[in-house]
Amino acid sequence: MKINITLFVCACMLISTSIFAQKNNPTQQFWNQLQALCGQAFEGSLALPKEDADFGGKVLTMHVRKCSDTQIKIPFFVGQDRSRTWILTYKEGRIALQHDHRHTDGTEDDVNFYGGITTNPGQASIQIFSADAHTQKMIPAASTNVWWITLNKTAFTYNLRRLGTDRVFKVVMDLTKPIATPAAPWGWEK
């Protein structure tokens, strides 16, 4: 009987330690905050570069559209262009960021699924993604890309810096004013 009680106490301690570690894990905290936005859409603006022909002056919309325990898909629209989706995947305590690009008919763009993965737990408010091997092979110039996403109660920012160059990009999405759910991205049925 004493062995059973000892095993029970040890099991309870392991479970409580695991729950405590998970709650205090910055990666998990970031993931939980992002999942809390699931189903919601937001508008934002281009912060950098100030002058950009592709993004400047256009309505920018993100929709935290599909969420599971291990993956979050966030379509990102630039005006009427619904070709982009950010895909975040949580695996083994790290988050990977991929970019899914589609044509109007839903077919994949030639440059697709590039991105990076976190190398450490980061913080509950920021996760940093260094270019992965797939990206380095597909887009050699992007081998020094570093993306980061910041998240707090008022804003979601998507950032890119290509180290060793002047390439910088920053979009700030306003989380204080959810908007109506937008149309599906290109290539999605719903």
C-alpha positions as a printed NumPy array, in Angstrom:
array([[  0.   ,   0.   ,   0.   ],
       [  2.871,   2.379,   0.82 ],
       [  4.363,   1.761,  -2.649],
       [  1.055,   2.655,  -4.329],
       [  0.763,   5.871,  -2.307],
       [  4.368,   6.764,  -3.11 ],
       [  3.786,   6.122,  -6.831],
       [  0.607,   8.179,  -6.726],
       [  2.38 ,  11.115,  -5.036],
       [  5.269,  10.922,  -7.535],
       [  2.839,  10.853, -10.464],
       [  0.986,  13.895,  -9.099],
       [  4.268,  15.769,  -8.663],
       [  5.328,  14.988, -12.243],
       [  1.994,  16.135, -13.629],
       [  2.006,  19.376, -11.633],
       [  5.634,  20.047, -12.623],
       [  4.725,  19.481, -16.28 ],
       [  1.717,  21.827, -16.067],
       [  3.822,  24.484, -14.291],
       [  6.585,  24.19 , -16.911],
       [  4.071,  24.465, -19.744],
       [  2.423,  27.57 , -18.266],
       [  5.831,  29.203, -17.805],
       [  7.142,  28.198, -21.243],
       [  7.343,  31.4  , -23.357],
       [  6.768,  29.469, -26.588],
       [  3.573,  27.921, -25.205],
       [  2.421,  31.288, -23.846],
       [  2.937,  32.9  , -27.27 ],
       [  1.11 ,  30.003, -28.948],
       [ -1.824,  30.26 , -26.523],
       [ -2.149,  34.008, -27.136],
       [ -2.176,  33.46 , -30.888],
       [ -4.726,  30.656, -30.633],
       [ -6.983,  32.95 , -28.6  ],
       [ -7.339,  35.042, -31.785],
       [ -8.607,  32.097, -33.832],
       [-11.578,  32.973, -36.02 ],
       [-10.944,  36.702, -35.793],
       [ -9.794,  39.076, -38.547],
       [ -7.971,  42.394, -38.266],
       [ -6.743,  45.235, -40.437],
       [ -3.37 ,  46.861, -40.238],
       [ -0.841,  48.997, -41.998],
       [  2.619,  48.894, -43.454],
       [  5.137,  50.423, -41.048],
       [  8.344,  49.677, -43.031],
       [  9.411,  50.453, -45.653],
       [  7.482,  53.699, -45.748],
       [  7.397,  53.712, -49.556],
       [  6.452,  50.337, -51.021],
       [  4.668,  49.892, -54.34 ],
       [  3.313,  46.427, -53.495],
       [  1.974,  47.066, -49.984],
       [  1.853,  50.828, -49.433],
       [ -1.574,  52.453, -49.33 ],
       [ -3.44 ,  49.129, -49.583],
       [ -5.857,  47.619, -47.076],
       [ -3.937,  44.917, -45.187],
       [ -5.996,  42.163, -43.564],
       [ -5.083,  39.103, -41.524],
       [ -7.506,  36.371, -40.557],
       [ -6.516,  33.81 , -37.914],
       [ -8.542,  31.317, -39.869],
       [ -7.57 ,  27.744, -38.963],
       [ -6.256,  26.553, -35.625],
       [ -5.321,  23.203, -34.163],
       [ -3.089,  22.22 , -31.266],
       [ -0.086,  22.129, -33.609],
       [ -0.869,  24.485, -36.5  ],
       [ -2.277,  27.969, -37.066],
       [ -3.002,  29.309, -40.555],
       [ -3.283,  33.05 , -41.008],
       [ -4.251,  34.316, -44.462],
       [ -2.767,  37.765, -45.114],
       [ -4.445,  39.889, -47.775],
       [ -2.982,  42.911, -49.535],
       [ -5.905,  44.783, -51.041],
       [ -7.671,  42.278, -53.32 ],
       [ -4.601,  39.988, -53.423],
       [ -5.513,  36.882, -51.385],
       [ -2.408,  34.864, -52.302],
       [ -0.591,  34.744, -48.956],
       [ -1.008,  32.58 , -45.868],
       [  1.319,  32.473, -42.882],
       [  1.508,  28.953, -41.477],
       [  2.805,  28.491, -37.935],
       [  3.515,  24.965, -36.723],
       [  4.257,  24.094, -33.083],
       [  6.416,  21.013, -32.676],
       [  8.769,  19.86 , -29.93 ],
       [  8.751,  23.213, -28.143],
       [  9.589,  25.284, -31.24 ],
       [  7.507,  27.168, -33.784],
       [  8.095,  27.064, -37.537],
       [  6.897,  29.837, -39.834],
       [  6.133,  29.074, -43.483],
       [  4.768,  31.258, -46.26 ],
       [  2.168,  29.679, -48.533],
       [  1.748,  31.593, -51.808],
       [ -1.057,  30.773, -54.281],
       [ -2.227,  31.986, -57.674],
       [ -5.825,  33.122, -58.234],
       [ -6.735,  29.578, -59.374],
       [ -5.371,  28.14 , -56.105],
       [ -2.259,  26.539, -57.566],
       [  1.018,  26.891, -55.689],
       [  3.458,  29.617, -56.615],
       [  6.931,  28.42 , -57.654],
       [  8.368,  30.134, -54.576],
       [  6.431,  28.569, -51.739],
       [  6.678,  27.232, -48.197],
       [  9.81 ,  29.2  , -47.377],
       [ 10.404,  30.436, -43.842],
       [ 12.228,  29.592, -40.668],
       [ 12.075,  28.069, -37.236],
       [ 12.689,  29.361, -33.748],
       [ 15.982,  28.292, -32.203],
       [ 15.015,  28.965, -28.589],
       [ 11.853,  29.512, -26.51 ],
       [ 11.82 ,  33.242, -27.243],
       [  9.411,  35.262, -25.15 ],
       [  5.659,  35.208, -24.672],
       [  5.48 ,  38.425, -26.72 ],
       [  7.998,  37.642, -29.492],
       [  9.167,  34.669, -31.528],
       [ 12.123,  34.87 , -33.949],
       [ 12.498,  32.649, -37.015],
       [ 15.826,  32.235, -38.826],
       [ 15.756,  31.079, -42.458],
       [ 15.66 ,  27.286, -42.697],
       [ 17.569,  25.018, -45.109],
       [ 14.609,  24.811, -47.531],
       [ 14.544,  28.604, -47.779],
       [ 18.302,  28.844, -48.213],
       [ 18.149,  26.362, -51.092],
       [ 15.041,  27.829, -52.77 ],
       [ 15.963,  31.511, -52.347],
       [ 19.743,  31.827, -51.812],
       [ 19.448,  35.597, -51.291],
       [ 17.063,  34.921, -48.369],
       [ 19.533,  32.712, -46.498],
       [ 20.118,  35.571, -44.044],
       [ 16.414,  36.305, -43.553],
       [ 15.185,  36.67 , -40.012],
       [ 11.453,  36.971, -39.412],
       [  9.856,  37.79 , -36.094],
       [  6.324,  38.126, -34.875],
       [  5.409,  40.227, -31.872],
       [  2.12 ,  39.84 , -30.096],
       [  0.411,  41.748, -27.319],
       [ -3.137,  42.78 , -26.443],
       [ -3.212,  45.602, -29.008],
       [ -1.008,  44.555, -31.933],
       [  0.344,  41.679, -33.999],
       [  3.441,  42.61 , -35.974],
       [  5.025,  40.601, -38.752],
       [  8.622,  41.602, -39.411],
       [ 11.396,  40.686, -41.833],
       [ 15.04 ,  41.699, -41.899],
       [ 17.53 ,  40.406, -44.448],
       [ 20.821,  40.659, -42.596],
       [ 23.64 ,  42.337, -44.506],
       [ 21.201,  44.26 , -46.715],
       [ 18.773,  47.163, -46.504],
       [ 15.794,  44.772, -46.844],
       [ 13.336,  45.383, -44.022],
       [  9.587,  44.865, -43.795],
       [  7.082,  45.451, -40.985],
       [  3.304,  45.163, -40.885],
       [  1.344,  46.156, -37.785],
       [ -2.121,  44.673, -37.331],
       [ -4.554,  46.37 , -34.927],
       [ -5.957,  43.735, -32.55 ],
       [ -8.228,  46.207, -30.758],
       [-10.768,  46.32 , -33.623],
       [-11.777,  42.927, -35.042],
       [-13.381,  43.165, -38.488],
       [-15.842,  41.02 , -40.415],
       [-14.522,  37.676, -41.627],
       [-13.022,  38.138, -45.104],
       [-13.416,  35.847, -48.109],
       [-11.349,  32.663, -48.279],
       [ -7.776,  32.917, -49.56 ],
       [ -7.013,  31.682, -53.042],
       [ -6.892,  27.886, -53.075],
       [ -9.15 ,  27.419, -50.041],
       [-12.665,  26.062, -50.399],
       [-13.902,  27.663, -47.196]])
